[in-house]
Amino acid sequence: MTKVIGVRFRTAGKIYFFSPGKFEVKRGDQVIVETARGVEFGNVVMGPKEVKDEEITQPLKTVIRLATEDDRRVEEKNRKKEKEAFQICLEKIHKHGLEMKLIDAEYTFDNNKVLFYFTADGRIDFRELVKDLAAVFRTRIELRQIGVRDETKIRGGIGICGRELCCHTYLSEFAPVSIKMAKEQNLSLNPTKISGVCGRLMCCLTNEEETYEELNNNLPSAGEAVTTPEGLKGEVQSLSVLRQLVRVIVTLDNDEKEIREYPAADLKFKPRRRKKDVKLSKQEMKELAALEKGEGASKLDDKIILSRENGFDEFTDKRL
């Protein structure tokens, strides 16, 4: 077991483990630590705790120091410089006529590197752009291509529920989301109803997925034959998943049909079968497939995409 603290570097960003070392660190403190990107200013979101060695990515770095007032002033100054860097990069992109959308600019705490996040439809040859930026900022430059989900996470916004976007407020990582989840929860498969601001399936579909799976396992399917507590044969008309109630069309002794409602636990039926696929047109299937399109892991925490270190003309292009 190893004693660690959890540090986050951006709102709703990934949490990284560090050793508190000789410092008394508590949740809410701000610390200076060394990362793969350089020296960083981070917020402690998880106080000291013991974790298993296999859960830690080695080598485990130690906190350099607790943030001082001078450190906080430097961090605030960096935030202002990022706005200037963003405008400069926009001008350079326009100058080179590149088809890319700049999303954000970020300085490392020690000003050893400036990162620019952007989106584009395909691969962009921005070597000349990186040279121009390196000449202006006289430091290492990283251009990082991100997906639409990462873009939305950075920019934020309001969801159709009227609340701030989950990814911008508390989701540190994107969970896999599929059309199957929407079907399981009996949601409309209209792309405009189940897609988020980013144009992909809403992340909140995962919030109640386990509950719906468990509840649906206790229910018959619509149209399925069941036997009521009175011994009558019937066919399921509709279901109330959360209330666990089933409306059944039963056939009476005089061959008349009647709709009755029963608790699912009182009915006899075969174990739930896999729900039949909903019939959709080719165009609808294409639209739904686009919503389900995966972009892999978040690129906000990945390594260098394209960088140029001041004084060198060697470029690296690492696609993740």
C-alpha positions as CSV (number, residue, x, y, z in Angstrom):
1,M,0.0,0.0,0.0
2,T,1.2,3.5,-0.9
3,K,0.1,6.9,0.5
4,V,-1.1,9.2,-2.3
5,I,-3.1,12.3,-3.0
6,G,-5.3,13.1,-6.0
7,V,-4.5,16.2,-8.1
8,R,-6.5,17.7,-10.9
9,F,-5.2,20.3,-13.3
10,R,-8.4,21.5,-15.1
11,T,-12.1,21.6,-14.3
12,A,-13.5,18.1,-14.4
13,G,-10.2,16.8,-15.6
14,K,-8.5,13.5,-14.9
15,I,-7.2,12.9,-11.4
16,Y,-3.5,12.0,-11.1
17,F,-1.8,10.4,-8.1
18,F,1.2,12.0,-6.4
19,S,3.1,11.2,-3.2
20,P,2.5,14.0,-0.5
21,G,6.1,13.4,0.6
22,K,7.0,15.4,3.7
23,F,4.0,17.8,3.3
24,E,0.8,17.8,5.2
25,V,-1.6,18.0,2.3
26,K,-5.4,18.1,2.5
27,R,-8.3,18.3,0.1
28,G,-8.7,21.9,-1.2
29,D,-5.0,22.7,-1.1
30,Q,-3.1,23.8,-4.2
31,V,0.3,22.2,-5.0
32,I,3.2,22.4,-7.4
33,V,4.1,19.1,-9.0
34,E,6.1,17.7,-11.8
35,T,4.4,15.9,-14.7
36,A,5.3,14.7,-18.1
37,R,4.5,18.2,-19.4
38,G,6.7,19.9,-16.9
39,V,6.1,21.7,-13.6
40,E,2.3,22.2,-13.1
41,F,0.0,24.0,-10.7
42,G,-2.8,21.6,-9.5
43,N,-5.7,21.4,-7.1
44,V,-5.9,18.6,-4.5
45,V,-9.3,16.9,-4.9
46,M,-8.5,13.8,-2.9
47,G,-6.8,13.9,0.5
48,P,-4.1,11.4,1.6
49,K,-5.2,7.8,1.3
50,E,-3.6,4.4,1.0
51,V,-4.0,2.7,-2.4
52,K,-2.7,-0.6,-3.8
53,D,0.6,-0.5,-5.6
54,E,-0.9,-2.0,-8.8
55,E,-3.3,1.0,-9.0
56,I,-0.5,3.4,-9.3
57,T,1.3,4.4,-12.5
58,Q,5.0,4.3,-11.8
59,P,7.1,6.2,-11.2
60,L,5.1,8.0,-8.6
61,K,6.1,11.7,-8.4
62,T,6.4,13.6,-5.1
63,V,4.8,17.0,-4.5
64,I,7.4,19.7,-5.0
65,R,5.8,22.2,-2.6
66,L,2.5,23.6,-1.4
67,A,1.5,26.5,-3.6
68,T,2.4,30.0,-2.2
69,E,0.9,33.3,-2.9
70,D,3.6,34.0,-5.5
71,D,2.7,30.7,-7.2
72,R,-1.0,31.7,-7.3
73,R,0.0,35.1,-8.9
74,V,2.0,33.2,-11.5
75,E,-0.9,31.0,-12.3
76,E,-3.2,33.9,-12.6
77,K,-0.7,35.6,-14.9
78,N,-0.6,32.5,-17.1
79,R,-4.3,32.5,-17.5
80,K,-4.1,36.0,-18.9
81,K,-1.2,35.0,-21.2
82,E,-3.3,32.1,-22.5
83,K,-6.0,34.5,-23.9
84,E,-3.3,36.5,-25.7
85,A,-1.7,33.3,-27.1
86,F,-5.2,32.1,-28.3
87,Q,-5.6,35.3,-30.3
88,I,-2.1,35.1,-31.8
89,C,-2.6,31.5,-32.8
90,L,-6.0,32.4,-34.5
91,E,-4.2,35.0,-36.6
92,K,-1.5,32.6,-37.6
93,I,-4.0,29.9,-38.6
94,H,-5.8,32.5,-40.7
95,K,-2.5,33.6,-42.3
96,H,-1.7,30.0,-43.3
97,G,-5.2,29.2,-44.5
98,L,-5.5,26.1,-42.4
99,E,-8.9,24.4,-42.0
100,M,-8.8,23.9,-38.3
101,K,-10.9,25.2,-35.4
102,L,-8.9,26.5,-32.4
103,I,-10.5,25.5,-29.1
104,D,-8.2,26.5,-26.3
105,A,-4.7,27.6,-25.4
106,E,-2.8,26.5,-22.2
107,Y,0.5,27.4,-20.6
108,T,2.3,25.0,-18.3
109,F,3.1,26.6,-14.9
110,D,6.8,27.1,-15.6
111,N,6.1,28.5,-19.1
112,N,8.1,25.6,-20.6
113,K,5.4,24.8,-23.0
114,V,2.3,26.3,-24.7
115,L,-0.4,23.9,-25.8
116,F,-3.1,24.6,-28.4
117,Y,-6.1,22.4,-28.7
118,F,-8.0,22.3,-32.0
119,T,-10.5,20.3,-34.0
120,A,-10.4,19.4,-37.7
121,D,-12.1,17.0,-40.1
122,G,-8.9,15.2,-41.0
123,R,-5.1,15.5,-40.7
124,I,-3.6,18.9,-40.9
125,D,-0.1,19.8,-42.1
126,F,0.7,22.5,-39.6
127,R,4.5,22.4,-39.5
128,E,4.8,25.9,-40.8
129,L,2.3,27.1,-38.2
130,V,4.3,25.5,-35.4
131,K,7.5,27.3,-36.7
132,D,5.7,30.6,-36.6
133,L,4.3,30.0,-33.1
134,A,7.7,28.9,-31.8
135,A,9.3,32.1,-33.2
136,V,6.7,34.2,-31.3
137,F,6.6,32.5,-28.0
138,R,10.2,31.2,-27.9
139,T,9.3,28.1,-26.1
140,R,8.0,24.6,-26.8
141,I,4.8,24.4,-28.8
142,E,2.2,21.6,-28.8
143,L,-0.7,21.4,-31.2
144,R,-3.2,18.7,-30.1
145,Q,-6.1,17.6,-32.2
146,I,-9.1,16.7,-30.1
147,G,-12.6,15.3,-30.8
148,V,-16.0,17.0,-30.5
149,R,-16.6,15.5,-27.0
150,D,-13.3,17.0,-25.7
151,E,-14.3,20.3,-27.4
152,T,-17.6,20.4,-25.5
153,K,-15.8,19.4,-22.3
154,I,-13.6,22.5,-22.6
155,R,-16.2,25.0,-23.7
156,G,-19.1,23.9,-21.5
157,G,-22.7,24.7,-22.1
158,I,-26.3,23.9,-21.0
159,G,-27.8,20.5,-21.7
160,I,-31.4,19.8,-22.7
161,C,-32.1,19.2,-19.0
162,G,-31.4,22.8,-18.3
163,R,-28.3,22.1,-16.2
164,E,-24.6,22.6,-17.0
165,L,-23.0,19.8,-19.1
166,C,-21.9,16.8,-17.0
167,C,-18.6,16.6,-18.9
168,H,-17.8,20.2,-18.0
169,T,-18.7,20.0,-14.3
170,Y,-17.9,16.6,-12.9
171,L,-17.2,13.8,-15.4
172,S,-13.4,13.3,-15.4
173,E,-13.5,10.6,-18.1
174,F,-15.9,9.7,-20.9
175,A,-17.8,6.4,-20.4
176,P,-18.7,4.3,-23.5
177,V,-22.3,5.1,-24.6
178,S,-24.3,2.9,-27.1
179,I,-27.6,2.9,-28.8
180,K,-28.4,-0.3,-26.8
181,M,-28.7,1.9,-23.7
182,A,-31.3,4.1,-25.3
183,K,-33.3,1.0,-26.3
184,E,-33.0,-0.5,-22.8
185,Q,-34.5,2.7,-21.3
186,N,-37.3,2.8,-23.9
187,L,-36.1,6.2,-25.2
188,S,-37.0,7.7,-28.6
189,L,-34.4,6.8,-31.1
190,N,-34.8,10.2,-32.7
191,P,-31.1,11.5,-32.9
192,T,-32.2,15.0,-31.8
193,K,-33.7,13.6,-28.6
194,I,-30.7,11.4,-27.5
195,S,-27.7,13.5,-28.7
196,G,-25.9,16.0,-26.6
197,V,-24.4,19.4,-27.4
198,C,-21.4,17.6,-28.9
199,G,-23.6,15.8,-31.4
200,R,-22.8,12.4,-29.9
201,L,-25.0,10.2,-27.6
202,M,-25.6,11.9,-24.3
203,C,-23.2,10.7,-21.5
204,C,-26.1,10.7,-19.0
205,L,-27.5,7.6,-20.7
206,T,-25.0,5.6,-18.6
207,N,-26.3,7.1,-15.3
208,E,-29.4,4.8,-15.0
209,E,-28.3,2.0,-17.3
210,E,-27.6,-0.6,-14.6
211,T,-30.9,0.2,-12.8
212,Y,-32.9,-0.2,-16.1
213,E,-31.1,-3.5,-16.9
214,E,-31.9,-4.9,-13.5
215,L,-35.6,-3.7,-13.6
216,N,-36.1,-4.9,-17.2
217,N,-34.9,-8.4,-16.2
218,N,-38.0,-8.6,-13.9
219,L,-40.4,-7.7,-16.6
220,P,-41.9,-9.5,-19.7
221,S,-41.6,-8.0,-23.1
222,A,-44.5,-6.1,-24.8
223,G,-46.6,-8.5,-26.8
224,E,-45.5,-11.5,-24.7
225,A,-48.0,-14.1,-23.4
226,V,-48.4,-14.2,-19.6
227,T,-50.5,-15.9,-17.0
228,T,-52.3,-13.7,-14.4
229,P,-52.8,-14.6,-10.7
230,E,-56.4,-15.6,-11.6
231,G,-55.1,-18.1,-14.0
232,L,-56.2,-16.1,-17.1
233,K,-54.1,-16.0,-20.2
234,G,-53.2,-12.6,-21.6
235,E,-50.9,-10.5,-23.7
236,V,-48.7,-7.7,-22.4
237,Q,-49.9,-4.4,-23.8
238,S,-47.5,-2.0,-22.0
239,L,-45.0,-1.7,-19.2
240,S,-44.1,0.7,-16.4
241,V,-40.5,-0.1,-15.8
242,L,-39.9,2.1,-12.7
243,R,-43.2,1.1,-11.1
244,Q,-42.8,-2.5,-12.1
245,L,-46.4,-2.7,-13.3
246,V,-47.7,-4.5,-16.4
247,R,-50.9,-3.8,-18.4
248,V,-52.3,-7.0,-19.8
249,I,-55.0,-7.7,-22.3
250,V,-56.7,-10.8,-20.8
251,T,-59.3,-13.0,-22.4
252,L,-62.3,-13.7,-20.1
253,D,-64.5,-16.9,-20.0
254,N,-67.0,-15.3,-22.4
255,D,-64.2,-14.6,-24.9
256,E,-64.4,-10.9,-24.1
257,K,-61.1,-9.0,-23.8
258,E,-60.2,-6.7,-20.9
259,I,-57.2,-4.6,-19.9
260,R,-55.9,-5.1,-16.4
261,E,-52.9,-3.9,-14.5
262,Y,-50.7,-6.2,-12.4
263,P,-47.5,-6.0,-10.4
264,A,-44.8,-7.8,-12.5
265,A,-44.1,-10.2,-9.6
266,D,-47.6,-11.6,-9.7
267,L,-47.4,-12.7,-13.3
268,K,-46.0,-15.9,-14.8
269,F,-44.0,-15.6,-17.9
270,K,-40.9,-16.9,-19.6
271,P,-37.5,-15.3,-18.8
272,R,-37.0,-12.1,-20.7
273,R,-35.7,-12.5,-24.2
274,R,-33.4,-10.1,-26.0
275,K,-35.5,-7.2,-27.2
276,K,-36.2,-7.3,-30.9
277,D,-34.4,-4.6,-32.9
278,V,-36.6,-1.6,-33.7
279,K,-37.2,-1.3,-37.5
280,L,-35.4,1.8,-38.8
281,S,-34.8,3.2,-42.2
282,K,-31.3,3.3,-43.7
283,Q,-31.0,7.0,-43.2
284,E,-32.1,6.7,-39.5
285,M,-29.5,3.9,-39.0
286,K,-26.8,6.1,-40.5
287,E,-27.7,9.1,-38.2
288,L,-27.7,6.8,-35.1
289,A,-24.4,5.3,-36.1
290,A,-22.9,8.8,-36.3
291,L,-24.1,9.5,-32.7
292,E,-22.4,6.3,-31.5
293,K,-19.2,7.0,-33.3
294,G,-16.3,6.5,-30.8
295,E,-13.3,8.8,-30.5
296,G,-11.3,6.7,-28.2
297,A,-9.9,8.1,-24.9
298,S,-9.9,11.8,-24.2
299,K,-7.0,13.7,-25.9
300,L,-6.8,16.4,-23.3
301,D,-4.4,14.2,-21.2
302,D,-2.5,12.6,-24.0
303,K,1.1,13.1,-25.0
304,I,2.5,15.4,-27.7
305,I,0.8,15.4,-31.1
306,L,3.2,17.8,-32.8
307,S,5.8,19.9,-31.1
308,R,8.8,22.1,-31.9
309,E,11.3,22.8,-29.2
310,N,12.9,26.3,-29.5
311,G,16.3,26.0,-31.2
312,F,15.5,22.7,-33.0
313,D,13.9,22.0,-36.4
314,E,13.0,18.4,-35.5
315,F,9.3,17.6,-35.5
316,T,7.4,14.7,-34.0
317,D,4.0,13.5,-35.1
318,K,2.5,11.0,-32.7
319,R,-1.1,10.1,-33.4
320,L,-2.9,8.4,-30.6
